[in-house]
Amino acid sequence: MKIICVGRNYGAHIKELDNQRPSEPVLFLKPDSAVILKNNPFIIPTFSSDIHYEVEVLVKINKIGKHIDRAFAHNYYDSIGLGIDFTARDLQTELKSKGLPWERAKAFDGSALIGSFVSKSSFDDIQNIAFRLERNQEVVQLGNTQDMLWEIDELIEYISKYFTLKIGDVIFTGTPAGVGRVAPNDVLVGYIEDLESFSVKIK
């Protein structure tokens, strides 16, 4: 299993971090050791004082594919979920300023929360899915897949040029505006439409 993440896929999020709008999807990977085990908390690592939550719609791959045409991309997944890409923002900022890769800020142990998946047939239109993140019962991120710069099937086409997609791989499709710092004892709850997908405590 590999985790393929898409950066800068929502315009408002690009603006809030003062990033440049990319001309093609920004990709990075997380190892399987980044996944938080079910019912475990997120533990703030000692190497960062500025860990941010980033809620994202997830896609789980269900068949092997390489160089997938967009017209056939819908055949390669049947489940949609929600998760969090935890980011050491202070470390990422330092690495970006030096022109270095982001892995230490994005792919550290416990940096990927994967919630429950539901059949994509549950949605009338996967490019019109509302989702949100609540921190301590307050909505902090509110998004809709219709606001993606690159739609899910476009992402699968693009990703599969570079990486063979295998059964069980998960794609993090990007985060909307509203990212922010976590603190000990925070409780983060994610909803896809009105279905709770995950709940995690910060320690």
C-alpha angles and dihedrals in degrees: 000000000000131000116223115193129198119212128201097015096138120062097215092053091051089055096047091056092040092237127153117259105250124230091218134018118292110227135192135161136232122201122234088255087070092069116104110228116245114283092005122127126242108253115208106236120236094235096067137054095184113055113168131200118227115184115208141177110245132211122202116210116227104183138033116263143167128181090007115190114230090237090063099035093100089068092065099065137036102171133072124194144160132242147154128254101206110207132194092221096185091052092044091052091051093048093046091051089057094044091244130142119273100227097111090053097042110025104046121130111289095014095123124067113189116193129194121303128225131194113273086226086073088074126069090211124009088204090062104052119137118213137169146183124222123199113198089343094308120113109240102163127034121177147159127205089230087075094061116121088215119031122228096260090048089052092051091051091049097043093048091060088069107023129038106235114226134191110282096021113138127215119206102206102201139278132264125226121292103070115158149162123290124220133196113282094021114140116212119197123184127204130192104201098324097322116108109234102177146352122199134175122219118228 
